[in-house]
Amino acid sequence: MTNPTPTPNTDAPSAELQETLPSPLKCLSGALISGGFAIALYFLTSSIGNTFANKPLPSSNQTAIQISIAVRTLVVGISTLATALFTIIGVGLMGVTIYLFVQQLKNRTSPPSKV
């Protein structure tokens, strides 16, 4: 009637949990990828801004000019937002990489205590 349930071993993380924990290498590769996207988006944003600045608006109609200005502002704004997002993600992942590396060094260098 009573089935004894096995007690889980809480001393070491399970294999499933160990696979989901971030490693410094995973975080560093993510930071490099995000940084690459940020640099590419920076050059794209700069190119878009220069293109819009060097081309005059093609109409003399005031409504068309205002709509054109709004569209240009939205395009540059969205591009700038994407650049900032990837930059912040890259910096954050670099911080996590440093944190995890320091934690690994602390765990590795601590001498075993004999009690």
PDB file as gemmi writes it, atoms N, CA and C in Angstrom:
CRYST1    1.000    1.000    1.000  90.00  90.00  90.00 P 1                      
ATOM      1  N   MET A   1       0.789  -1.183   0.000  1.00  0.00           N  
ATOM      2  CA  MET A   1       0.000   0.000   0.000  1.00  0.00           C  
ATOM      3  C   MET A   1       0.839   1.257   0.000  1.00  0.00           C  
ATOM      4  N   THR A   2       1.877   1.229   0.752  1.00  0.00           N  
ATOM      5  CA  THR A   2       2.729   2.416   0.772  1.00  0.00           C  
ATOM      6  C   THR A   2       3.966   2.153  -0.059  1.00  0.00           C  
ATOM      7  N   ASN A   3       4.153   2.976  -1.010  1.00  0.00           N  
ATOM      8  CA  ASN A   3       5.349   2.893  -1.842  1.00  0.00           C  
ATOM      9  C   ASN A   3       6.324   3.950  -1.373  1.00  0.00           C  
ATOM     10  N   PRO A   4       7.491   3.549  -0.948  1.00  0.00           N  
ATOM     11  CA  PRO A   4       8.453   4.567  -0.517  1.00  0.00           C  
ATOM     12  C   PRO A   4       8.942   5.363  -1.722  1.00  0.00           C  
ATOM     13  N   THR A   5       8.897   6.659  -1.584  1.00  0.00           N  
ATOM     14  CA  THR A   5       9.364   7.517  -2.673  1.00  0.00           C  
ATOM     15  C   THR A   5      10.851   7.755  -2.499  1.00  0.00           C  
ATOM     16  N   PRO A   6      11.579   7.676  -3.565  1.00  0.00           N  
ATOM     17  CA  PRO A   6      13.012   7.923  -3.451  1.00  0.00           C  
ATOM     18  C   PRO A   6      13.285   9.393  -3.143  1.00  0.00           C  
ATOM     19  N   THR A   7      14.213   9.645  -2.273  1.00  0.00           N  
ATOM     20  CA  THR A   7      14.568  11.022  -1.941  1.00  0.00           C  
ATOM     21  C   THR A   7      15.601  11.513  -2.946  1.00  0.00           C  
ATOM     22  N   PRO A   8      15.378  12.689  -3.496  1.00  0.00           N  
ATOM     23  CA  PRO A   8      16.340  13.212  -4.476  1.00  0.00           C  
ATOM     24  C   PRO A   8      17.632  13.626  -3.789  1.00  0.00           C  
ATOM     25  N   ASN A   9      18.710  13.453  -4.506  1.00  0.00           N  
ATOM     26  CA  ASN A   9      20.023  13.851  -4.009  1.00  0.00           C  
ATOM     27  C   ASN A   9      20.193  15.344  -4.263  1.00  0.00           C  
ATOM     28  N   THR A  10      20.269  16.134  -3.212  1.00  0.00           N  
ATOM     29  CA  THR A  10      20.370  17.588  -3.354  1.00  0.00           C  
ATOM     30  C   THR A  10      21.805  18.075  -3.277  1.00  0.00           C  
ATOM     31  N   ASP A  11      22.770  17.153  -3.195  1.00  0.00           N  
ATOM     32  CA  ASP A  11      24.169  17.574  -3.091  1.00  0.00           C  
ATOM     33  C   ASP A  11      24.683  18.155  -4.407  1.00  0.00           C  
ATOM     34  N   ALA A  12      24.373  17.527  -5.501  1.00  0.00           N  
ATOM     35  CA  ALA A  12      24.859  17.987  -6.809  1.00  0.00           C  
ATOM     36  C   ALA A  12      23.664  18.280  -7.702  1.00  0.00           C  
ATOM     37  N   PRO A  13      23.789  19.277  -8.579  1.00  0.00           N  
ATOM     38  CA  PRO A  13      22.688  19.560  -9.498  1.00  0.00           C  
ATOM     39  C   PRO A  13      22.481  18.399 -10.455  1.00  0.00           C  
ATOM     40  N   SER A  14      21.235  18.181 -10.828  1.00  0.00           N  
ATOM     41  CA  SER A  14      20.932  17.097 -11.759  1.00  0.00           C  
ATOM     42  C   SER A  14      21.522  17.417 -13.136  1.00  0.00           C  
ATOM     43  N   ALA A  15      21.565  16.395 -13.964  1.00  0.00           N  
ATOM     44  CA  ALA A  15      22.138  16.575 -15.303  1.00  0.00           C  
ATOM     45  C   ALA A  15      21.302  17.552 -16.128  1.00  0.00           C  
ATOM     46  N   GLU A  16      19.977  17.497 -15.954  1.00  0.00           N  
ATOM     47  CA  GLU A  16      19.115  18.411 -16.694  1.00  0.00           C  
ATOM     48  C   GLU A  16      19.354  19.852 -16.282  1.00  0.00           C  
ATOM     49  N   LEU A  17      19.490  20.073 -14.974  1.00  0.00           N  
ATOM     50  CA  LEU A  17      19.738  21.417 -14.482  1.00  0.00           C  
ATOM     51  C   LEU A  17      21.130  21.898 -14.894  1.00  0.00           C  
ATOM     52  N   GLN A  18      22.082  21.008 -14.885  1.00  0.00           N  
ATOM     53  CA  GLN A  18      23.455  21.365 -15.244  1.00  0.00           C  
ATOM     54  C   GLN A  18      23.524  21.835 -16.697  1.00  0.00           C  
ATOM     55  N   GLU A  19      22.706  21.232 -17.566  1.00  0.00           N  
ATOM     56  CA  GLU A  19      22.719  21.621 -18.970  1.00  0.00           C  
ATOM     57  C   GLU A  19      22.094  22.992 -19.186  1.00  0.00           C  
ATOM     58  N   THR A  20      21.159  23.400 -18.341  1.00  0.00           N  
ATOM     59  CA  THR A  20      20.490  24.674 -18.533  1.00  0.00           C  
ATOM     60  C   THR A  20      21.230  25.832 -17.879  1.00  0.00           C  
ATOM     61  N   LEU A  21      22.170  25.548 -16.991  1.00  0.00           N  
ATOM     62  CA  LEU A  21      22.927  26.622 -16.360  1.00  0.00           C  
ATOM     63  C   LEU A  21      23.830  27.288 -17.395  1.00  0.00           C  
ATOM     64  N   PRO A  22      23.940  28.603 -17.344  1.00  0.00           N  
ATOM     65  CA  PRO A  22      24.796  29.272 -18.327  1.00  0.00           C  
ATOM     66  C   PRO A  22      26.265  29.048 -18.001  1.00  0.00           C  
ATOM     67  N   SER A  23      27.045  28.976 -19.015  1.00  0.00           N  
ATOM     68  CA  SER A  23      28.488  28.879 -18.831  1.00  0.00           C  
ATOM     69  C   SER A  23      29.103  30.180 -19.358  1.00  0.00           C  
ATOM     70  N   PRO A  24      30.302  30.503 -18.893  1.00  0.00           N  
ATOM     71  CA  PRO A  24      30.935  31.724 -19.399  1.00  0.00           C  
ATOM     72  C   PRO A  24      31.121  31.702 -20.918  1.00  0.00           C  
ATOM     73  N   LEU A  25      31.376  30.525 -21.466  1.00  0.00           N  
ATOM     74  CA  LEU A  25      31.576  30.433 -22.912  1.00  0.00           C  
ATOM     75  C   LEU A  25      30.279  30.728 -23.676  1.00  0.00           C  
ATOM     76  N   LYS A  26      29.148  30.215 -23.172  1.00  0.00           N  
ATOM     77  CA  LYS A  26      27.860  30.499 -23.818  1.00  0.00           C  
ATOM     78  C   LYS A  26      27.539  31.988 -23.744  1.00  0.00           C  
ATOM     79  N   CYS A  27      27.769  32.581 -22.575  1.00  0.00           N  
ATOM     80  CA  CYS A  27      27.485  34.013 -22.418  1.00  0.00           C  
ATOM     81  C   CYS A  27      28.414  34.862 -23.276  1.00  0.00           C  
ATOM     82  N   LEU A  28      29.680  34.475 -23.370  1.00  0.00           N  
ATOM     83  CA  LEU A  28      30.630  35.224 -24.185  1.00  0.00           C  
ATOM     84  C   LEU A  28      30.261  35.141 -25.661  1.00  0.00           C  
ATOM     85  N   SER A  29      29.860  33.953 -26.113  1.00  0.00           N  
ATOM     86  CA  SER A  29      29.474  33.832 -27.527  1.00  0.00           C  
ATOM     87  C   SER A  29      28.209  34.645 -27.804  1.00  0.00           C  
ATOM     88  N   GLY A  30      27.272  34.654 -26.866  1.00  0.00           N  
ATOM     89  CA  GLY A  30      26.077  35.484 -27.030  1.00  0.00           C  
ATOM     90  C   GLY A  30      26.408  36.965 -27.060  1.00  0.00           C  
ATOM     91  N   ALA A  31      27.354  37.375 -26.205  1.00  0.00           N  
ATOM     92  CA  ALA A  31      27.769  38.780 -26.183  1.00  0.00           C  
ATOM     93  C   ALA A  31      28.448  39.172 -27.492  1.00  0.00           C  
ATOM     94  N   LEU A  32      29.254  38.293 -28.030  1.00  0.00           N  
ATOM     95  CA  LEU A  32      29.930  38.595 -29.298  1.00  0.00           C  
ATOM     96  C   LEU A  32      28.929  38.672 -30.456  1.00  0.00           C  
ATOM     97  N   ILE A  33      27.955  37.782 -30.465  1.00  0.00           N  
ATOM     98  CA  ILE A  33      26.940  37.819 -31.515  1.00  0.00           C  
ATOM     99  C   ILE A  33      26.120  39.096 -31.409  1.00  0.00           C  
ATOM    100  N   SER A  34      25.705  39.418 -30.188  1.00  0.00           N  
ATOM    101  CA  SER A  34      24.919  40.634 -29.984  1.00  0.00           C  
ATOM    102  C   SER A  34      25.736  41.881 -30.328  1.00  0.00           C  
ATOM    103  N   GLY A  35      27.011  41.878 -29.974  1.00  0.00           N  
ATOM    104  CA  GLY A  35      27.872  43.001 -30.327  1.00  0.00           C  
ATOM    105  C   GLY A  35      28.044  43.147 -31.828  1.00  0.00           C  
ATOM    106  N   GLY A  36      28.127  42.015 -32.517  1.00  0.00           N  
ATOM    107  CA  GLY A  36      28.208  42.063 -33.979  1.00  0.00           C  
ATOM    108  C   GLY A  36      26.966  42.667 -34.605  1.00  0.00           C  
ATOM    109  N   PHE A  37      25.803  42.247 -34.102  1.00  0.00           N  
ATOM    110  CA  PHE A  37      24.557  42.841 -34.584  1.00  0.00           C  
ATOM    111  C   PHE A  37      24.500  44.334 -34.268  1.00  0.00           C  
ATOM    112  N   ALA A  38      24.966  44.720 -33.082  1.00  0.00           N  
ATOM    113  CA  ALA A  38      24.934  46.133 -32.687  1.00  0.00           C  
ATOM    114  C   ALA A  38      25.812  46.970 -33.613  1.00  0.00           C  
ATOM    115  N   ILE A  39      26.984  46.464 -33.940  1.00  0.00           N  
ATOM    116  CA  ILE A  39      27.880  47.208 -34.833  1.00  0.00           C  
ATOM    117  C   ILE A  39      27.260  47.321 -36.230  1.00  0.00           C  
ATOM    118  N   ALA A  40      26.711  46.221 -36.719  1.00  0.00           N  
ATOM    119  CA  ALA A  40      26.074  46.258 -38.043  1.00  0.00           C  
ATOM    120  C   ALA A  40      24.894  47.230 -38.058  1.00  0.00           C  
ATOM    121  N   LEU A  41      24.097  47.203 -37.008  1.00  0.00           N  
ATOM    122  CA  LEU A  41      22.952  48.117 -36.936  1.00  0.00           C  
ATOM    123  C   LEU A  41      23.386  49.567 -36.771  1.00  0.00           C  
ATOM    124  N   TYR A  42      24.517  49.795 -36.091  1.00  0.00           N  
ATOM    125  CA  TYR A  42      25.033  51.160 -35.970  1.00  0.00           C  
ATOM    126  C   TYR A  42      25.381  51.718 -37.345  1.00  0.00           C  
ATOM    127  N   PHE A  43      26.087  50.922 -38.145  1.00  0.00           N  
ATOM    128  CA  PHE A  43      26.445  51.387 -39.488  1.00  0.00           C  
ATOM    129  C   PHE A  43      25.200  51.565 -40.361  1.00  0.00           C  
ATOM    130  N   LEU A  44      24.206  50.682 -40.198  1.00  0.00           N  
ATOM    131  CA  LEU A  44      22.960  50.823 -40.941  1.00  0.00           C  
ATOM    132  C   LEU A  44      22.226  52.103 -40.533  1.00  0.00           C  
ATOM    133  N   THR A  45      22.160  52.368 -39.227  1.00  0.00           N  
ATOM    134  CA  THR A  45      21.493  53.584 -38.746  1.00  0.00           C  
ATOM    135  C   THR A  45      22.202  54.834 -39.252  1.00  0.00           C  
ATOM    136  N   SER A  46      23.518  54.813 -39.220  1.00  0.00           N  
ATOM    137  CA  SER A  46      24.292  55.948 -39.723  1.00  0.00           C  
ATOM    138  C   SER A  46      24.052  56.158 -41.213  1.00  0.00           C  
ATOM    139  N   SER A  47      24.009  55.085 -41.956  1.00  0.00           N  
ATOM    140  CA  SER A  47      23.763  55.184 -43.395  1.00  0.00           C  
ATOM    141  C   SER A  47      22.358  55.716 -43.682  1.00  0.00           C  
ATOM    142  N   ILE A  48      21.385  55.225 -42.946  1.00  0.00           N  
ATOM    143  CA  ILE A  48      20.006  55.705 -43.139  1.00  0.00           C  
ATOM    144  C   ILE A  48      19.914  57.193 -42.817  1.00  0.00           C  
ATOM    145  N   GLY A  49      20.514  57.600 -41.699  1.00  0.00           N  
ATOM    146  CA  GLY A  49      20.480  59.014 -41.315  1.00  0.00           C  
ATOM    147  C   GLY A  49      21.149  59.908 -42.336  1.00  0.00           C  
ATOM    148  N   ASN A  50      22.304  59.479 -42.847  1.00  0.00           N  
ATOM    149  CA  ASN A  50      23.006  60.277 -43.864  1.00  0.00           C  
ATOM    150  C   ASN A  50      22.215  60.342 -45.166  1.00  0.00           C  
ATOM    151  N   THR A  51      21.591  59.235 -45.535  1.00  0.00           N  
ATOM    152  CA  THR A  51      20.795  59.229 -46.762  1.00  0.00           C  
ATOM    153  C   THR A  51      19.612  60.184 -46.646  1.00  0.00           C  
ATOM    154  N   PHE A  52      18.936  60.140 -45.517  1.00  0.00           N  
ATOM    155  CA  PHE A  52      17.797  61.043 -45.328  1.00  0.00           C  
ATOM    156  C   PHE A  52      18.243  62.502 -45.256  1.00  0.00           C  
ATOM    157  N   ALA A  53      19.404  62.751 -44.662  1.00  0.00           N  
ATOM    158  CA  ALA A  53      19.876  64.129 -44.526  1.00  0.00           C  
ATOM    159  C   ALA A  53      20.309  64.714 -45.872  1.00  0.00           C  
ATOM    160  N   ASN A  54      20.827  63.873 -46.763  1.00  0.00           N  
ATOM    161  CA  ASN A  54      21.350  64.374 -48.036  1.00  0.00           C  
ATOM    162  C   ASN A  54      20.307  64.453 -49.147  1.00  0.00           C  
ATOM    163  N   LYS A  55      19.115  63.892 -48.935  1.00  0.00           N  
ATOM    164  CA  LYS A  55      18.073  63.946 -49.961  1.00  0.00           C  
ATOM    165  C   LYS A  55      16.992  64.920 -49.515  1.00  0.00           C  
ATOM    166  N   PRO A  56      16.716  65.917 -50.318  1.00  0.00           N  
ATOM    167  CA  PRO A  56      15.641  66.857 -49.947  1.00  0.00           C  
ATOM    168  C   PRO A  56      14.271  66.197 -50.116  1.00  0.00           C  
ATOM    169  N   LEU A  57      13.306  66.760 -49.431  1.00  0.00           N  
ATOM    170  CA  LEU A  57      11.941  66.247 -49.560  1.00  0.00           C  
ATOM    171  C   LEU A  57      11.400  66.637 -50.938  1.00  0.00           C  
ATOM    172  N   PRO A  58      10.752  65.706 -51.632  1.00  0.00           N  
ATOM    173  CA  PRO A  58      10.400  65.934 -53.039  1.00  0.00           C  
ATOM    174  C   PRO A  58       9.122  66.724 -53.296  1.00  0.00           C  
ATOM    175  N   SER A  59       8.491  67.234 -52.297  1.00  0.00           N  
ATOM    176  CA  SER A  59       7.187  67.861 -52.517  1.00  0.00           C  
ATOM    177  C   SER A  59       7.173  69.271 -51.936  1.00  0.00           C  
ATOM    178  N   SER A  60       6.256  70.066 -52.446  1.00  0.00           N  
ATOM    179  CA  SER A  60       6.050  71.399 -51.878  1.00  0.00           C  
ATOM    180  C   SER A  60       4.774  71.440 -51.046  1.00  0.00           C  
ATOM    181  N   ASN A  61       4.042  70.325 -51.032  1.00  0.00           N  
ATOM    182  CA  ASN A  61       2.820  70.221 -50.249  1.00  0.00           C  
ATOM    183  C   ASN A  61       3.187  70.069 -48.770  1.00  0.00           C  
ATOM    184  N   GLN A  62       2.629  70.915 -47.907  1.00  0.00           N  
ATOM    185  CA  GLN A  62       2.979  70.936 -46.493  1.00  0.00           C  
ATOM    186  C   GLN A  62       2.589  69.631 -45.796  1.00  0.00           C  
ATOM    187  N   THR A  63       1.459  69.061 -46.143  1.00  0.00           N  
ATOM    188  CA  THR A  63       1.019  67.808 -45.527  1.00  0.00           C  
ATOM    189  C   THR A  63       1.955  66.663 -45.907  1.00  0.00           C  
ATOM    190  N   ALA A  64       2.330  66.609 -47.171  1.00  0.00           N  
ATOM    191  CA  ALA A  64       3.246  65.561 -47.624  1.00  0.00           C  
ATOM    192  C   ALA A  64       4.609  65.693 -46.943  1.00  0.00           C  
ATOM    193  N   ILE A  65       5.063  66.912 -46.755  1.00  0.00           N  
ATOM    194  CA  ILE A  65       6.345  67.138 -46.086  1.00  0.00           C  
ATOM    195  C   ILE A  65       6.276  66.663 -44.635  1.00  0.00           C  
ATOM    196  N   GLN A  66       5.194  66.967 -43.942  1.00  0.00           N  
ATOM    197  CA  GLN A  66       5.066  66.561 -42.543  1.00  0.00           C  
ATOM    198  C   GLN A  66       4.967  65.040 -42.406  1.00  0.00           C  
ATOM    199  N   ILE A  67       4.255  64.393 -43.313  1.00  0.00           N  
ATOM    200  CA  ILE A  67       4.176  62.929 -43.290  1.00  0.00           C  
ATOM    201  C   ILE A  67       5.542  62.326 -43.581  1.00  0.00           C  
ATOM    202  N   SER A  68       6.255  62.901 -44.539  1.00  0.00           N  
ATOM    203  CA  SER A  68       7.588  62.415 -44.879  1.00  0.00           C  
ATOM    204  C   SER A  68       8.554  62.570 -43.706  1.00  0.00           C  
ATOM    205  N   ILE A  69       8.483  63.680 -43.004  1.00  0.00           N  
ATOM    206  CA  ILE A  69       9.327  63.892 -41.825  1.00  0.00           C  
ATOM    207  C   ILE A  69       8.994  62.868 -40.737  1.00  0.00           C  
ATOM    208  N   ALA A  70       7.706  62.607 -40.551  1.00  0.00           N  
ATOM    209  CA  ALA A  70       7.295  61.633 -39.538  1.00  0.00           C  
ATOM    210  C   ALA A  70       7.803  60.232 -39.876  1.00  0.00           C  
ATOM    211  N   VAL A  71       7.702  59.848 -41.150  1.00  0.00           N  
ATOM    212  CA  VAL A  71       8.174  58.522 -41.563  1.00  0.00           C  
ATOM    213  C   VAL A  71       9.686  58.418 -41.402  1.00  0.00           C  
ATOM    214  N   ARG A  72      10.419  59.447 -41.802  1.00  0.00           N  
ATOM    215  CA  ARG A  72      11.876  59.440 -41.636  1.00  0.00           C  
ATOM    216  C   ARG A  72      12.268  59.335 -40.165  1.00  0.00           C  
ATOM    217  N   THR A  73      11.564  60.067 -39.319  1.00  0.00           N  
ATOM    218  CA  THR A  73      11.851  60.023 -37.887  1.00  0.00           C  
ATOM    219  C   THR A  73      11.584  58.636 -37.322  1.00  0.00           C  
ATOM    220  N   LEU A  74      10.484  58.019 -37.735  1.00  0.00           N  
ATOM    221  CA  LEU A  74      10.167  56.670 -37.266  1.00  0.00           C  
ATOM    222  C   LEU A  74      11.205  55.650 -37.728  1.00  0.00           C  
ATOM    223  N   VAL A  75      11.642  55.739 -38.965  1.00  0.00           N  
ATOM    224  CA  VAL A  75      12.623  54.785 -39.490  1.00  0.00           C  
ATOM    225  C   VAL A  75      13.951  54.909 -38.737  1.00  0.00           C  
ATOM    226  N   VAL A  76      14.422  56.130 -38.551  1.00  0.00           N  
ATOM    227  CA  VAL A  76      15.683  56.328 -37.829  1.00  0.00           C  
ATOM    228  C   VAL A  76      15.514  55.945 -36.360  1.00  0.00           C  
ATOM    229  N   GLY A  77      14.362  56.247 -35.774  1.00  0.00           N  
ATOM    230  CA  GLY A  77      14.120  55.902 -34.378  1.00  0.00           C  
ATOM    231  C   GLY A  77      14.090  54.409 -34.135  1.00  0.00           C  
ATOM    232  N   ILE A  78      13.420  53.661 -35.001  1.00  0.00           N  
ATOM    233  CA  ILE A  78      13.359  52.206 -34.849  1.00  0.00           C  
ATOM    234  C   ILE A  78      14.744  51.597 -35.039  1.00  0.00           C  
ATOM    235  N   SER A  79      15.486  52.090 -35.989  1.00  0.00           N  
ATOM    236  CA  SER A  79      16.844  51.593 -36.213  1.00  0.00           C  
ATOM    237  C   SER A  79      17.739  51.901 -35.010  1.00  0.00           C  
ATOM    238  N   THR A  80      17.606  53.081 -34.445  1.00  0.00           N  
ATOM    239  CA  THR A  80      18.384  53.443 -33.264  1.00  0.00           C  
ATOM    240  C   THR A  80      17.985  52.599 -32.065  1.00  0.00           C  
ATOM    241  N   LEU A  81      16.704  52.322 -31.923  1.00  0.00           N  
ATOM    242  CA  LEU A  81      16.226  51.486 -30.834  1.00  0.00           C  
ATOM    243  C   LEU A  81      16.791  50.069 -30.932  1.00  0.00           C  
ATOM    244  N   ALA A  82      16.805  49.506 -32.123  1.00  0.00           N  
ATOM    245  CA  ALA A  82      17.371  48.166 -32.310  1.00  0.00           C  
ATOM    246  C   ALA A  82      18.865  48.162 -32.003  1.00  0.00           C  
ATOM    247  N   THR A  83      19.568  49.214 -32.423  1.00  0.00           N  
ATOM    248  CA  THR A  83      21.001  49.309 -32.129  1.00  0.00           C  
ATOM    249  C   THR A  83      21.233  49.369 -30.624  1.00  0.00           C  
ATOM    250  N   ALA A  84      20.470  50.193 -29.921  1.00  0.00           N  
ATOM    251  CA  ALA A  84      20.631  50.319 -28.473  1.00  0.00           C  
ATOM    252  C   ALA A  84      20.288  49.016 -27.765  1.00  0.00           C  
ATOM    253  N   LEU A  85      19.260  48.330 -28.230  1.00  0.00           N  
ATOM    254  CA  LEU A  85      18.848  47.077 -27.616  1.00  0.00           C  
ATOM    255  C   LEU A  85      19.952  46.026 -27.707  1.00  0.00           C  
ATOM    256  N   PHE A  86      20.511  45.833 -28.889  1.00  0.00           N  
ATOM    257  CA  PHE A  86      21.572  44.847 -29.038  1.00  0.00           C  
ATOM    258  C   PHE A  86      22.838  45.258 -28.280  1.00  0.00           C  
ATOM    259  N   THR A  87      23.102  46.544 -28.180  1.00  0.00           N  
ATOM    260  CA  THR A  87      24.252  47.006 -27.420  1.00  0.00           C  
ATOM    261  C   THR A  87      24.081  46.696 -25.940  1.00  0.00           C  
ATOM    262  N   ILE A  88      22.910  46.991 -25.397  1.00  0.00           N  
ATOM    263  CA  ILE A  88      22.657  46.730 -23.979  1.00  0.00           C  
ATOM    264  C   ILE A  88      22.704  45.235 -23.687  1.00  0.00           C  
ATOM    265  N   ILE A  89      22.147  44.432 -24.571  1.00  0.00           N  
ATOM    266  CA  ILE A  89      22.185  42.979 -24.385  1.00  0.00           C  
ATOM    267  C   ILE A  89      23.631  42.482 -24.403  1.00  0.00           C  
ATOM    268  N   GLY A  90      24.439  42.988 -25.324  1.00  0.00           N  
ATOM    269  CA  GLY A  90      25.842  42.575 -25.394  1.00  0.00           C  
ATOM    270  C   GLY A  90      26.623  42.955 -24.152  1.00  0.00           C  
ATOM    271  N   VAL A  91      26.403  44.160 -23.652  1.00  0.00           N  
ATOM    272  CA  VAL A  91      27.094  44.605 -22.434  1.00  0.00           C  
ATOM    273  C   VAL A  91      26.639  43.768 -21.237  1.00  0.00           C  
ATOM    274  N   GLY A  92      25.344  43.483 -21.159  1.00  0.00           N  
ATOM    275  CA  GLY A  92      24.832  42.665 -20.060  1.00  0.00           C  
ATOM    276  C   GLY A  92      25.383  41.254 -20.095  1.00  0.00           C  
ATOM    277  N   LEU A  93      25.427  40.655 -21.262  1.00  0.00           N  
ATOM    278  CA  LEU A  93      25.986  39.308 -21.375  1.00  0.00           C  
ATOM    279  C   LEU A  93      27.477  39.292 -21.063  1.00  0.00           C  
ATOM    280  N   MET A  94      28.172  40.370 -21.389  1.00  0.00           N  
ATOM    281  CA  MET A  94      29.592  40.437 -21.039  1.00  0.00           C  
ATOM    282  C   MET A  94      29.750  40.507 -19.518  1.00  0.00           C  
ATOM    283  N   GLY A  95      28.858  41.247 -18.860  1.00  0.00           N  
ATOM    284  CA  GLY A  95      28.886  41.305 -17.398  1.00  0.00           C  
ATOM    285  C   GLY A  95      28.604  39.951 -16.766  1.00  0.00           C  
ATOM    286  N   VAL A  96      27.633  39.221 -17.313  1.00  0.00           N  
ATOM    287  CA  VAL A  96      27.335  37.881 -16.804  1.00  0.00           C  
ATOM    288  C   VAL A  96      28.512  36.947 -17.044  1.00  0.00           C  
ATOM    289  N   THR A  97      29.186  37.101 -18.171  1.00  0.00           N  
ATOM    290  CA  THR A  97      30.369  36.283 -18.451  1.00  0.00           C  
ATOM    291  C   THR A  97      31.439  36.507 -17.394  1.00  0.00           C  
ATOM    292  N   ILE A  98      31.712  37.759 -17.084  1.00  0.00           N  
ATOM    293  CA  ILE A  98      32.724  38.073 -16.073  1.00  0.00           C  
ATOM    294  C   ILE A  98      32.298  37.532 -14.715  1.00  0.00           C  
ATOM    295  N   TYR A  99      31.023  37.699 -14.372  1.00  0.00           N  
ATOM    296  CA  TYR A  99      30.522  37.210 -13.086  1.00  0.00           C  
ATOM    297  C   TYR A  99      30.674  35.699 -12.977  1.00  0.00           C  
ATOM    298  N   LEU A 100      30.269  34.961 -14.019  1.00  0.00           N  
ATOM    299  CA  LEU A 100      30.377  33.504 -13.982  1.00  0.00           C  
ATOM    300  C   LEU A 100      31.827  33.047 -13.951  1.00  0.00           C  
ATOM    301  N   PHE A 101      32.698  33.758 -14.651  1.00  0.00           N  
ATOM    302  CA  PHE A 101      34.118  33.399 -14.641  1.00  0.00           C  
ATOM    303  C   PHE A 101      34.709  33.592 -13.248  1.00  0.00           C  
ATOM    304  N   VAL A 102      34.354  34.691 -12.593  1.00  0.00           N  
ATOM    305  CA  VAL A 102      34.844  34.932 -11.227  1.00  0.00           C  
ATOM    306  C   VAL A 102      34.293  33.874 -10.275  1.00  0.00           C  
ATOM    307  N   GLN A 103      33.028  33.490 -10.437  1.00  0.00           N  
ATOM    308  CA  GLN A 103      32.448  32.459  -9.584  1.00  0.00           C  
ATOM    309  C   GLN A 103      33.148  31.123  -9.782  1.00  0.00           C  
ATOM    310  N   GLN A 104      33.494  30.796 -11.018  1.00  0.00           N  
ATOM    311  CA  GLN A 104      34.222  29.551 -11.264  1.00  0.00           C  
ATOM    312  C   GLN A 104      35.610  29.602 -10.644  1.00  0.00           C  
ATOM    313  N   LEU A 105      36.262  30.754 -10.706  1.00  0.00           N  
ATOM    314  CA  LEU A 105      37.578  30.871 -10.085  1.00  0.00           C  
ATOM    315  C   LEU A 105      37.495  30.754  -8.566  1.00  0.00           C  
ATOM    316  N   LYS A 106      36.457  31.333  -7.962  1.00  0.00           N  
ATOM    317  CA  LYS A 106      36.278  31.220  -6.514  1.00  0.00           C  
ATOM    318  C   LYS A 106      36.056  29.772  -6.097  1.00  0.00           C  
ATOM    319  N   ASN A 107      35.232  29.054  -6.846  1.00  0.00           N  
ATOM    320  CA  ASN A 107      34.944  27.658  -6.506  1.00  0.00           C  
ATOM    321  C   ASN A 107      36.155  26.782  -6.740  1.00  0.00           C  
ATOM    322  N   ARG A 108      36.977  27.103  -7.687  1.00  0.00           N  
ATOM    323  CA  ARG A 108      38.126  26.287  -8.022  1.00  0.00           C  
ATOM    324  C   ARG A 108      39.272  26.507  -7.051  1.00  0.00           C  
ATOM    325  N   THR A 109      39.434  27.754  -6.582  1.00  0.00           N  
ATOM    326  CA  THR A 109      40.605  28.072  -5.762  1.00  0.00           C  
ATOM    327  C   THR A 109      40.354  27.910  -4.269  1.00  0.00           C  
ATOM    328  N   SER A 110      39.110  27.686  -3.851  1.00  0.00           N  
ATOM    329  CA  SER A 110      38.864  27.552  -2.413  1.00  0.00           C  
ATOM    330  C   SER A 110      39.371  26.187  -1.950  1.00  0.00           C  
ATOM    331  N   PRO A 111      40.236  26.183  -0.939  1.00  0.00           N  
ATOM    332  CA  PRO A 111      40.779  24.909  -0.443  1.00  0.00           C  
ATOM    333  C   PRO A 111      39.709  24.132   0.314  1.00  0.00           C  
ATOM    334  N   PRO A 112      39.789  22.820   0.256  1.00  0.00           N  
ATOM    335  CA  PRO A 112      38.802  22.029   0.978  1.00  0.00           C  
ATOM    336  C   PRO A 112      39.028  22.189   2.491  1.00  0.00           C  
ATOM    337  N   SER A 113      37.947  22.385   3.198  1.00  0.00           N  
ATOM    338  CA  SER A 113      38.066  22.574   4.648  1.00  0.00           C  
ATOM    339  C   SER A 113      38.020  21.231   5.347  1.00  0.00           C  
ATOM    340  N   LYS A 114      38.923  21.056   6.274  1.00  0.00           N  
ATOM    341  CA  LYS A 114      38.978  19.817   7.045  1.00  0.00           C  
ATOM    342  C   LYS A 114      38.452  20.111   8.439  1.00  0.00           C  
ATOM    343  N   VAL A 115      37.315  19.582   8.722  1.00  0.00           N  
ATOM    344  CA  VAL A 115      36.688  19.828  10.009  1.00  0.00           C  
ATOM    345  C   VAL A 115      36.710  18.594  10.862  1.00  0.00           C  
TER     346      VAL A 115                                                      
END                                                                             
